[in-house]
Amino acid sequence: MKTRNKILLATAIYLLVFSIAMIVIFCCKGSVPDTLITCTLGVGGVVDVMTTVVACKSFKEERSNEII
């Protein structure tokens, strides 16, 4: 398994666990920690990491396919 796929798998598992944890917290407490959600999913969060990994890989593939 390539490193990129390992990173994407790890972040997908993290997001799944995070989502389940937020649902459980909401059911128990009646609210969720908004700051934690913003930090995780907001700018610089997990979604941005996944996007950056995929974008960098795509950029490198495009550059290697260019005719010089």
C-alpha contacts under 8 A as a table, 3 or more apart, distances in Angstrom:
res1	aa1	res2	aa2	distance
1	M	5	N	6.49
1	M	6	K	6.80
2	K	5	N	5.35
2	K	6	K	6.41
3	T	6	K	5.03
3	T	7	I	6.24
4	R	7	I	5.16
4	R	8	L	6.21
4	R	53	V	6.88
4	R	54	V	7.82
5	N	8	L	5.06
5	N	9	L	5.96
6	K	9	L	5.07
6	K	10	A	6.06
7	I	10	A	5.13
7	I	11	T	6.20
7	I	50	M	7.87
8	L	11	T	5.20
8	L	12	A	6.05
8	L	50	M	6.23
8	L	53	V	7.99
9	L	12	A	5.07
9	L	13	I	6.15
10	A	13	I	5.18
10	A	14	Y	6.13
11	T	14	Y	4.89
11	T	15	L	6.10
11	T	46	V	6.77
11	T	50	M	7.12
12	A	15	L	5.13
12	A	16	L	6.20
13	I	16	L	5.07
13	I	17	V	6.18
14	Y	17	V	5.19
14	Y	18	F	5.92
15	L	18	F	4.94
15	L	19	S	5.97
15	L	46	V	7.77
16	L	19	S	5.19
16	L	20	I	6.26
17	V	20	I	5.16
17	V	21	A	6.07
18	F	21	A	5.06
18	F	22	M	6.17
19	S	22	M	5.15
19	S	23	I	6.27
20	I	23	I	5.11
20	I	24	V	6.24
21	A	24	V	5.10
21	A	25	I	6.11
22	M	25	I	5.04
22	M	26	F	6.03
22	M	32	V	6.36
23	I	26	F	5.06
23	I	27	C	6.17
24	V	27	C	5.11
24	V	28	C	6.18
25	I	28	C	5.16
25	I	29	K	5.75
25	I	30	G	7.39
25	I	31	S	7.09
25	I	32	V	6.25
26	F	29	K	5.36
26	F	30	G	4.76
26	F	31	S	4.78
26	F	32	V	5.34
27	C	30	G	5.66
27	C	31	S	7.76
29	K	32	V	7.56
33	P	36	L	5.53
33	P	37	I	6.53
34	D	37	I	5.13
34	D	38	T	6.13
35	T	38	T	5.08
35	T	39	C	6.12
36	L	39	C	5.16
36	L	40	T	6.08
37	I	40	T	5.15
37	I	41	L	5.93
37	I	42	G	7.56
38	T	41	L	5.40
38	T	42	G	4.86
39	C	42	G	5.36
39	C	43	V	7.30
39	C	44	G	7.53
39	C	45	G	5.86
40	T	44	G	7.87
40	T	45	G	4.57
40	T	46	V	5.76
40	T	47	V	7.91
41	L	44	G	7.85
41	L	45	G	4.94
41	L	46	V	5.89
41	L	47	V	5.96
41	L	48	D	7.94
42	G	45	G	5.22
42	G	46	V	7.95
42	G	47	V	7.66
42	G	48	D	7.90
43	V	48	D	6.70
44	G	47	V	7.78
44	G	48	D	5.55
44	G	49	V	7.08
45	G	48	D	5.45
45	G	49	V	6.56
46	V	49	V	5.08
46	V	50	M	6.39
47	V	50	M	5.18
47	V	51	T	6.18
48	D	51	T	4.99
48	D	52	T	6.01
49	V	52	T	5.13
49	V	53	V	6.24
50	M	53	V	5.26
50	M	54	V	6.34
51	T	54	V	5.29
51	T	55	A	5.98
52	T	55	A	5.05
52	T	56	C	5.95
53	V	56	C	5.34
53	V	57	K	6.31
54	V	57	K	5.23
54	V	58	S	6.22
55	A	58	S	5.09
55	A	59	F	6.05
56	C	59	F	5.05
56	C	60	K	6.18
57	K	60	K	5.22
57	K	61	E	6.25
58	S	61	E	5.13
58	S	62	E	6.20
59	F	62	E	5.16
59	F	63	R	6.23
60	K	63	R	5.12
60	K	64	S	6.20
61	E	64	S	5.18
61	E	65	N	6.32
62	E	65	N	5.23
62	E	66	E	6.52
63	R	66	E	5.41
